[in-house]
Amino acid sequence: MKLKQISVFLENKEGKLKNAIEILSENEINIRALSIADTSQFGILRLIVNDYSKAKNALEKSNYVVKITEVIAVKVQDKPGGLNQMLTTLYNNKINVEYIYAFVDCTDGQAIVVVKTENIEKGINVLESENIKVLDAEEVIK
């Protein structure tokens, strides 16, 4: 139930983000979710896409530094407290969250939360043991 995420390292310069997204568009890569964190000199663009291998190759051909990371995708209710249940479960089991981002699933109105934990396997096992819906890649990139 692990999900592959692409992390793209971008110089914090005008046009770099647009160019990376354009490369994905030209290669018919569908972006399901994204997050960007930046500093004054660089940014990290994190993406869930329909074909991570094809995206990685296309971006690397254009001299982008790309890393594939395993993350967890969880379905939570899109209402106050929906995210808190999942985070409380991880916290109570001493599983550290490194970062998190979310998007709404238009098909059922629930949120999909992408979570990077220090221990992916333990995170998945704990969440599933608490009946929190962990999604597989096909459910996220559909």
DARALIN-V406224 format. One record per backbone hydrogen bond with DSSP energy under -1.0 kcal/mol. CO is the residue of the C=O (numbers start at 0). NH is the residue of the N-H. If there is no record, write none. Layout:
co=(CO	CO)
nh=(NH	NH)
This chain:
co=(2	4	5	6	7	9	10	12	14	15	16	17	18	19	20	21	22	23	24	29	32	34	36	40	41	42	43	44	45	46	47	47	50	51	52	53	54	55	56	58	59	64	66	68	70	71	72	73	75	76	78	80	82	83	84	85	86	87	89	90	95	98	100	102	104	109	110	111	112	113	114	115	115	118	119	120	121	122	123	124	126	127	132	135	136)
nh=(70	68	46	66	44	42	12	15	18	19	20	21	22	23	24	25	26	28	27	49	47	45	43	11	38	9	36	7	34	5	31	32	54	55	56	57	58	59	60	63	62	8	6	4	2	114	134	112	110	78	81	84	86	87	88	89	90	91	94	93	117	115	113	111	108	104	75	102	73	100	71	97	98	122	123	124	125	126	127	128	131	130	74	139	140)
